């Protein structure tokens, strides 16, 4: 689901980068909770440290940019746009594999480009190249909202998976509450994308869709990572040991 905090982002965002190991080299960020003080950790790793996401989000914008370039340079040729998007998508997939991204995540990202191209070709409408993006953001908004309501906030699920905690974080009332509040930040990002994408899609505004896709992908992911981290940290009580150390309530 696009814009989801992920290292290997596909069409709709955000598998998380595996940084849960405590075997860190010199100069690496200290674990959350290291060097605690009255205001909490002196140097707590952020959600960006744990989840990454911005690099994958940047990668995800390259095929749409190539589609727009091919479409314009080809005199609004749908085949020109599709060919450029597929070529760039293949190059991005190769680069991601070389830098060590997970093969399954890379293939999902490439498959998304192929499916988007197929829909555009089969319908003969260039704006349908972005249909998957519209649908995936709608599904993401619903999934994140439901996860909060049922008290399994997806931000907690993602961070818990990275840290190898499974469901251990849910036994900490402060973390559960904090992840729930911070997950609303991500829900709003998907709703914001929908508010922009849907009118442009319905109006067949291909170039505007590309601009919106770039503007509301990696910058929005970076902003959501930063803001949700602030919300999460402020939701934890003073002296809480941090994300890596859930505090279970006394029996």
Secondary structure, 3 states (H helix, E strand, C coil): CCCCCCCCCCCCCCCCCCCCCCCCCCCCCCCCCCCEECCEECCCCCHHHHHCCHHHHHHHHHHHHHHHHHHHHCCCCHHHHHHHHHHHHHHHHHHHHHCCCCHHHHHHHHHHHHHHHHHHHHHCCHHHHHHHHHHHHHHHHHHHHHHHHCCCCHHHHHHHHHCCCCCHHHHCHHHHHHHHHHHHHHHHHHHHHHHHHHHHHHCCCHHHHHHHHHHCCHHHHHHHHHHHHHHHHHHCCCCCCCCCCCCCCCC
